[in-house]
């Protein structure tokens, strides 16, 4: 089998109204979508959030990485990953180029599993057939505490026993009221998680806020401080009596090794579309397993359901409902799967994400057909 073509397309999908979390407000969601094609007719799909850089990611795929791949065997994912990583080492290693590598690597694994006639989690080596999905929400749109209660009730009605909400944008008094309301709706037995998106900037500020939430029994607080503040994160974790999670913005095994060495996390959250693809995601997950640390990846539930189902320390996947108008990638997918009774079942062949070509044409931003 031989790679004949690599194409990457930037797209942007507008939100119906702006949505906020602790540190920023967004009005649209952009992605880079990469296709890898082979001489015998297989096509693999990979993708990543662009954060306003989708065009740059797509350019990096086509201009820097594609020449390394054409003519190569798509089954050689370890070799091809290393070629791409080493070939861009001086200008890459993290950030935009790791996202570009991720889109290609995901597409290569998609091809490999399709060629084997298997869903991706079975191709990797399934540990389970379905995975728990938590509902992710609690963003800021002006609904107030009553609106948050209604949102939490909706997730319970849809069968979820675990929910995550945003914190860190309002005053501590208001945030405590929001967390208390969520816990009241969920009851004592269901799982509540909090996500601060790096809201706090020093140990005292972060601990003061996080300790306010302790009476409401959160399973974890996600990114109470900025992703790069590893020592600060470790100090905050040491000062809490409930777990700390991070990793959605971490890149490669090397970044996660630093989090683990520093004792900064109780839960790791690698995103395969960010950290370098499936090849690197599996390295991170297996390293976390050697520390008895669970993996609860960020976003991309349709892809991550396969990965969480394939490792023994896989925890939950994060699920965003399209009607909340927060993450809108489902607009690009043919028949996107939804959780049933709070669980998501991976489907194939490959990772099972099929791109709607008419939607791709509608939302692409590079002027292509």
C-alpha positions as CSV (number, residue, x, y, z in Angstrom):
1,X,0.0,0.0,0.0
2,X,1.3,3.5,-0.9
3,X,0.2,7.0,0.0
4,X,-0.6,9.0,-3.2
5,X,-2.2,12.2,-1.9
6,X,-2.5,14.4,1.3
7,X,-5.1,17.2,1.3
8,X,-6.0,19.5,4.2
9,X,-9.0,21.8,4.3
10,X,-9.6,24.6,6.8
11,X,-13.2,25.1,7.8
12,X,-15.1,27.5,10.1
13,X,-18.6,27.0,11.6
14,X,-20.3,30.0,13.2
15,X,-22.1,29.8,16.5
16,X,-25.6,31.1,16.8
17,X,-24.4,33.4,19.5
18,X,-21.1,34.0,21.4
19,X,-20.2,31.6,24.2
20,X,-17.8,32.3,27.0
21,X,-15.6,30.4,29.5
22,X,-13.3,31.7,32.2
23,X,-10.6,33.2,29.9
24,X,-12.1,34.0,26.5
25,X,-15.2,34.2,24.3
26,X,-15.7,32.5,21.0
27,X,-18.1,33.2,18.1
28,X,-17.1,30.3,15.8
29,X,-15.2,27.0,15.7
30,X,-12.6,26.4,13.1
31,X,-10.9,23.1,12.2
32,X,-8.4,21.7,9.9
33,X,-9.6,18.5,8.2
34,X,-6.9,16.3,6.6
35,X,-7.4,13.5,4.0
36,X,-4.8,10.9,3.3
37,X,-5.4,8.7,0.2
38,X,-3.7,5.6,-1.1
39,X,-3.2,4.0,-4.5
40,X,-5.7,1.2,-3.7
41,X,-8.6,3.5,-2.9
42,X,-8.4,3.9,0.9
43,X,-9.0,7.4,2.4
44,X,-8.2,8.3,6.0
45,X,-9.6,11.3,7.8
46,X,-7.9,13.4,10.6
47,X,-8.8,16.7,12.1
48,X,-8.1,19.2,14.9
49,X,-9.5,22.4,16.3
50,X,-7.8,25.4,14.8
51,X,-8.4,28.2,17.4
52,X,-8.3,30.7,14.5
53,X,-5.3,28.9,13.0
54,X,-7.0,26.2,10.9
55,X,-5.6,27.7,7.7
56,X,-2.1,27.7,9.0
57,X,-2.4,24.1,10.1
58,X,-3.8,23.1,6.7
59,X,-0.9,24.9,5.0
60,X,1.6,23.1,7.3
61,X,0.1,19.7,6.3
62,X,0.3,20.3,2.6
63,X,3.5,22.3,2.3
64,X,5.7,20.8,5.0
65,X,4.4,17.3,5.9
66,X,2.8,15.9,2.7
67,X,6.1,15.7,0.8
68,X,7.4,13.4,3.6
69,X,4.5,11.0,3.1
70,X,3.7,10.6,-0.6
71,X,5.0,7.2,-1.8
72,X,5.3,5.8,1.8
73,X,3.4,2.9,3.4
74,X,0.5,4.2,5.6
75,X,0.9,1.2,7.9
76,X,4.3,2.5,9.0
77,X,2.8,4.9,11.5
78,X,5.7,4.9,13.9
79,X,8.3,5.6,11.2
80,X,6.1,8.3,9.6
81,X,5.4,10.0,12.9
82,X,9.1,10.2,13.6
83,X,9.8,11.5,10.1
84,X,7.3,14.3,10.6
85,X,8.4,15.2,14.1
86,X,12.1,15.2,13.4
87,X,11.6,16.9,10.0
88,X,10.0,19.9,11.7
89,X,11.8,19.8,15.0
90,X,13.5,23.2,14.7
91,X,10.2,25.0,14.1
92,X,7.8,22.5,15.7
93,X,7.8,20.2,18.7
94,X,4.6,21.8,20.1
95,X,1.7,23.9,19.0
96,X,0.5,24.3,15.4
97,X,2.9,21.7,13.9
98,X,2.0,19.0,16.4
99,X,-1.7,19.6,15.5
100,X,-0.8,19.3,11.8
101,X,1.1,16.0,12.5
102,X,-1.9,14.8,14.6
103,X,-4.3,15.2,11.7
104,X,-2.1,13.1,9.4
105,X,-1.4,10.4,12.0
106,X,-5.2,10.1,12.8
107,X,-5.9,9.7,9.1
108,X,-3.2,7.0,8.8
109,X,-4.6,4.9,11.7
110,X,-8.0,5.3,10.1
111,X,-6.6,3.8,6.9
112,X,-4.9,1.0,8.8
113,X,-8.1,0.0,10.6
114,X,-10.3,0.3,7.5
115,X,-7.8,-1.9,5.6
116,X,-8.2,-4.5,8.4
117,X,-11.9,-4.3,8.2
118,X,-12.1,-3.3,11.9
119,X,-13.3,-0.4,14.1
120,X,-10.3,1.4,15.4
121,X,-10.6,0.2,19.0
122,X,-10.6,-3.4,18.0
123,X,-7.6,-2.8,15.6
124,X,-5.7,-1.3,18.5
125,X,-6.8,-4.0,20.9
126,X,-10.1,-3.4,22.6
127,X,-10.4,-3.3,26.4
128,X,-14.1,-2.7,26.3
129,X,-17.0,-2.2,23.8
130,X,-18.4,1.1,25.1
131,X,-17.2,3.9,27.3
132,X,-18.9,6.3,29.7
133,X,-19.6,9.7,28.3
134,X,-19.9,12.8,30.5
135,X,-21.9,15.8,29.4
136,X,-19.8,18.9,29.1
137,X,-21.4,22.3,29.5
138,X,-22.1,25.0,32.0
139,X,-20.7,27.7,29.8
140,X,-21.5,31.4,30.2
141,X,-24.3,32.9,28.1
142,X,-26.2,35.0,30.6
143,X,-28.7,32.3,31.7
144,X,-27.7,32.6,35.4
145,X,-28.0,29.9,38.0
146,X,-31.6,28.9,37.0
147,X,-30.4,28.3,33.4
148,X,-27.6,26.2,34.7
149,X,-30.0,24.1,36.7
150,X,-32.1,23.5,33.6
151,X,-29.1,22.5,31.6
152,X,-28.0,20.0,34.3
153,X,-31.5,18.5,34.4
154,X,-31.4,18.1,30.6
155,X,-28.2,16.0,30.9
156,X,-29.8,13.8,33.5
157,X,-32.8,13.3,31.3
158,X,-30.5,12.2,28.6
159,X,-29.0,9.5,30.8
160,X,-25.8,11.0,32.0
161,X,-24.4,10.2,35.4
162,X,-21.4,12.5,35.0
163,X,-21.4,16.2,34.1
164,X,-18.7,18.9,33.8
165,X,-19.3,22.7,34.1
166,X,-17.2,25.8,33.6
167,X,-16.0,27.9,36.6
168,X,-13.7,30.9,37.0
169,X,-15.3,33.7,35.1
170,X,-17.5,35.2,37.8
171,X,-16.9,36.2,41.4
172,X,-16.2,33.4,43.9
173,X,-19.5,34.0,45.6
174,X,-21.3,33.6,42.3
175,X,-19.2,30.6,41.2
176,X,-19.9,28.8,44.5
177,X,-23.7,29.3,43.9
178,X,-23.4,27.9,40.4
179,X,-21.5,24.8,41.7
180,X,-23.9,24.3,44.6
181,X,-26.8,24.5,42.1
182,X,-25.2,21.9,39.9
183,X,-24.6,19.5,42.8
184,X,-28.1,19.9,44.1
185,X,-29.5,18.9,40.7
186,X,-27.1,16.0,40.3
187,X,-27.6,14.7,43.8
188,X,-24.8,13.1,45.9
189,X,-24.1,10.0,43.9
190,X,-23.5,11.4,40.4
191,X,-20.2,12.8,39.2
192,X,-19.5,16.6,39.0
193,X,-16.4,18.0,37.3
194,X,-15.2,21.6,37.1
195,X,-13.1,23.3,34.4
196,X,-11.4,26.6,35.0
197,X,-9.5,26.9,31.7
198,X,-6.5,28.4,33.5
199,X,-8.4,31.1,35.3
200,X,-6.1,31.7,38.3
201,X,-2.6,33.0,38.3
202,X,-1.0,32.2,41.6
203,X,-1.1,29.6,44.4
204,X,-3.1,31.6,46.9
205,X,-5.7,32.7,44.3
206,X,-6.1,29.2,42.9
207,X,-6.3,27.4,46.2
208,X,-8.8,29.9,47.6
209,X,-11.1,29.3,44.7
210,X,-10.7,25.6,44.4
211,X,-11.2,25.0,48.2
212,X,-14.5,26.9,47.9
213,X,-15.7,24.1,45.7
214,X,-14.5,21.2,47.9
215,X,-17.8,20.9,49.9
216,X,-19.6,20.0,46.6
217,X,-17.4,16.9,46.0
218,X,-16.0,17.5,42.6
219,X,-14.3,14.5,40.9
220,X,-11.7,16.9,39.6
221,X,-10.9,20.6,38.9
222,X,-9.5,20.9,35.4
223,X,-6.7,23.5,34.6
224,X,-7.1,25.7,37.6
225,X,-3.9,27.5,36.3
226,X,-2.4,27.9,32.9
227,X,-1.2,24.8,31.1
228,X,2.4,25.8,31.0
229,X,2.6,26.6,34.8
230,X,3.5,23.1,35.8
231,X,5.2,23.9,39.1
232,X,2.2,26.1,40.1
233,X,-0.1,23.3,39.1
234,X,1.8,20.9,41.3
235,X,1.6,23.3,44.3
236,X,-2.2,23.7,43.8
237,X,-2.6,19.9,43.5
238,X,-0.7,19.4,46.7
239,X,-3.0,21.9,48.5
240,X,-6.2,20.2,47.5
241,X,-8.0,17.2,48.9
242,X,-9.7,16.4,45.6
243,X,-8.1,15.6,42.2
244,X,-6.6,17.9,39.6
245,X,-6.8,17.2,35.8
246,X,-4.9,18.7,32.9
247,X,-3.4,18.0,29.5
248,X,-5.8,19.2,26.8
249,X,-3.3,21.7,25.6
250,X,-0.2,19.5,26.2
251,X,1.9,18.3,23.4
252,X,3.7,15.0,22.9
253,X,4.9,12.4,25.4
254,X,7.6,14.8,26.6
255,X,5.1,17.4,27.9
256,X,3.0,14.8,29.7
257,X,6.2,13.3,31.2
258,X,6.9,16.7,32.8
259,X,3.3,16.8,34.3
260,X,3.8,13.3,35.8
261,X,7.4,14.0,37.0
262,X,6.2,17.2,38.7
263,X,3.3,15.4,40.4
264,X,1.0,18.0,38.9
265,X,-2.0,15.8,37.9
266,X,-4.2,13.1,39.2
267,X,-6.0,12.7,35.8
268,X,-4.4,13.3,32.3
269,X,-6.5,14.7,29.4
270,X,-4.5,14.1,26.2
271,X,-6.3,15.1,23.0
272,X,-5.2,13.0,20.1
273,X,-5.9,15.9,17.7
274,X,-3.5,18.1,19.7
275,X,-0.7,16.0,21.2
276,X,0.5,14.5,18.0
277,X,-2.2,12.0,16.9
278,X,-3.1,8.4,17.9
279,X,0.6,7.2,17.9
280,X,1.5,9.7,20.5
281,X,-1.8,9.5,22.4
282,X,-1.2,5.8,23.0
283,X,2.3,6.5,24.3
284,X,0.9,9.0,26.8
285,X,-1.9,6.7,27.9
286,X,0.5,3.8,28.5
287,X,2.9,6.0,30.4
288,X,0.0,7.3,32.6
289,X,-1.0,3.6,33.2
290,X,2.5,3.0,34.7
291,X,1.6,5.7,37.2
292,X,-1.9,4.3,37.8
293,X,-3.4,7.6,36.5
294,X,-6.6,7.5,34.5
295,X,-7.0,9.0,31.0
296,X,-10.0,11.3,30.4
297,X,-9.3,12.9,27.0
298,X,-10.4,16.4,25.9
299,X,-13.3,16.8,23.3
300,X,-13.5,14.7,20.0
301,X,-15.7,12.0,21.6
302,X,-16.2,10.0,18.4
303,X,-12.5,9.5,18.0
304,X,-11.7,9.3,21.7
305,X,-14.3,6.7,22.3
306,X,-12.1,4.3,20.3
307,X,-9.0,5.3,22.2
308,X,-10.5,5.1,25.7
309,X,-12.0,1.8,24.8
310,X,-8.6,0.5,23.8
311,X,-6.5,1.1,27.0
312,X,-6.9,-0.3,30.5
313,X,-6.7,3.1,32.2
314,X,-9.3,4.7,29.9
315,X,-11.9,6.7,31.9
316,X,-14.6,8.8,30.2
317,X,-15.0,10.7,27.0
318,X,-16.2,14.3,26.9
319,X,-19.5,14.9,25.0
320,X,-20.9,18.2,23.8
321,X,-24.6,18.3,22.7
322,X,-25.0,20.1,19.4
323,X,-28.1,21.9,20.6
324,X,-26.0,23.7,23.2
325,X,-24.2,25.3,20.3
326,X,-20.7,25.1,21.9
327,X,-18.7,22.6,19.9
328,X,-20.2,22.2,16.4
329,X,-17.9,19.7,14.5
330,X,-20.9,17.4,14.3
331,X,-22.2,19.7,11.5
332,X,-19.4,18.2,9.4
333,X,-20.1,14.6,10.2
334,X,-22.5,12.1,8.5
335,X,-24.8,10.7,11.2
336,X,-22.7,11.6,14.2
337,X,-23.2,9.0,17.0
338,X,-24.8,10.1,20.3
339,X,-24.6,8.6,23.8
340,X,-27.1,6.0,24.9
341,X,-27.7,5.7,28.7
342,X,-24.7,7.8,29.3
343,X,-22.3,5.7,27.2
344,X,-20.8,6.0,23.7
345,X,-20.1,3.0,21.6
346,X,-17.2,3.3,19.1
347,X,-18.2,2.5,15.5
348,X,-16.2,1.7,12.4
349,X,-14.7,0.9,10.1
350,X,-11.7,2.8,11.1
351,X,-12.6,5.6,13.6
352,X,-16.0,5.9,11.9
353,X,-16.0,9.7,11.4
354,X,-17.3,10.3,7.9
355,X,-17.1,13.8,6.5
356,X,-20.2,15.3,4.8
357,X,-18.7,16.7,1.6
358,X,-21.4,19.3,1.0
359,X,-20.9,20.6,4.6
360,X,-17.2,20.7,4.0
361,X,-17.7,22.8,0.8
362,X,-20.1,25.1,2.7
363,X,-17.8,25.8,5.6
364,X,-14.3,25.7,4.1
365,X,-12.4,29.0,4.3
366,X,-9.7,28.6,1.7
367,X,-11.8,29.3,-1.4
368,X,-11.5,25.7,-2.7
369,X,-14.2,23.5,-4.2
